[in-house]
Structures are given as C-alpha cells and as structure tokens.
Amino acid sequence: MRNIESKNLQEILDELTVPGSKWTMSKQGIHTCHREYLTLPVKVWFYFIQFSLMPISHGTTISLE
C-alpha cells in the first residue's frame, strides 16, 4: 500500500470504518486499522474471509475424537 496516495487511503478509511477512525502506521510503513473501528457489514466480510477462506489454527478447535 505504499504506492497509494493519501486521499485514496482516506477514502478507503471513510468507506470501511466508523467516523473518526484513523490509520495506524507500523515502523515498516504499513497502514493498518483496528478491527473495532470497522462498520458492521465490513466486520462480517472480514470474519467470513478470515475464517472461511483463510482458516487459521488458533481460530478453530479440532478434536481427535
């Protein structure tokens, strides 16, 4: 996301998050946003993608029985 212009970053933030949300930038220059600032429809898509398309071991429980 380093090649995305500031106005485009703000537009993304305005569309996906609640009013007043801000980007957090890591030391490596990566823009992130806290999940709690996402709007409800975006949270639903986030969890769908995270757990359905990209399953992770600590997000599910697998029993040997």
ABEGO torsion letter per residue (X at the ends): XAABBAAAAAAAAAAABBBGBBBBBBAAGBBBBBAAABBAAAAAAAAAAAAAABBBAAABBBBAX
